[in-house]
Structure formats: structure tokens, C-alpha cells
Amino acid sequence: MPLTRTSFLRLIKICAAILIASIIIGYAIWRSLNYARGPHIEIFEPKDGSATTTNTITVRGRSERINNLTLNGNAVFIDEQGNFSEVIILFPGINRLTVAGRDQFGRSTETRLEIVGKGVLPEAKIRAIPIQNEKVATTSQ
């Protein structure tokens, strides 16, 4: 079958339609991969298992594909790039932190950290209780 001008134009139209459809389908798949991956949380500081001598610490990180982010159940503000920063109070001993996020489809993820607080508690005011002199009965033999 010889290739005429009409059949050549028809072939070009079919190839162009296939190329455009492939580009549209490829773009749709590429855009939907973010939704398929689900939410993601990355903590930059503090590192899990680190120790500090201060009474407060700043938790910094980045979240991706998250609409609602919480730190130990309290809402955390997220900027347009997904960055967050929150100052928390640490107590002496092991402090367990849970950063949880939920995306627009209801899928959730959490990241847990354990930070060792070596800070000194503020000195408690100790009130001295005076001891009254009591006479102790002694027996002599």
C-alpha cells in the first residue's frame, strides 16, 4: 500500500493524538504519586535519644502532604513549605514526644522521639518545721 498524502496526514494525526494522550496520562500519574505515597514527617532537631541540660527545646522539622499536624496532641502551625517549629518544656528524665500528621484522605503517620532531660528543677522552697523540745522519759534502774 503506497503512502499517499492523505494517509500520511492521517498517520501524523494519529501519532500526535497518541503523544498528547501519553503526556496527559503521564502527567496525571506523576501528580497522583504524591497522594499515593501518603503523609510524611521528618524531624531535623532534636535527634532521637539526644540529651539536653536545658528546660526547653525546639522541635523543628518538615511535613509533606499533611493537613493537620500535632505534637503530643497539641496542634502545630505549618508554613506553606511544610516547615514547623515548636518550643516544648522538658522534664528531667525521659521525655517522649509524638509528632502525628493526617492528610486530606484521612491517612496518618507518626514519628516518636525520646529526649533525655538533664535539667535541674527549680529549687523548691523548703520550709523548716521547728522541732519542739520534748522531754523523753528515762528509766533508771
C-alpha angles and dihedrals in degrees: 000000000000119000107245128188092257094049090045091054090046090052091050091050092050092048091047091050091049091048093049092047090049091051092049093047092045092050092048091051092047092051094046094052090078090057092045092053094057129207122335132193125194121186115207098181142053103029118227111268095016122142130221137185095208125094094228133045134187117231110208129179149122131258127200127202092000128136100177124036127181135183112206089339096309119114116252126205115241121199125219093273092050096255120144137184127185132173116219135181118246127208126207110275130024116347115194116207125191120194109191130181137186128198130214092270094055096255114138141196135185137200120202127204133184116206123184112221114206095173122131117246114238110270111269117229106248116203115207114228110211115232112226118225107252122190110235115212112233126194122214124201 
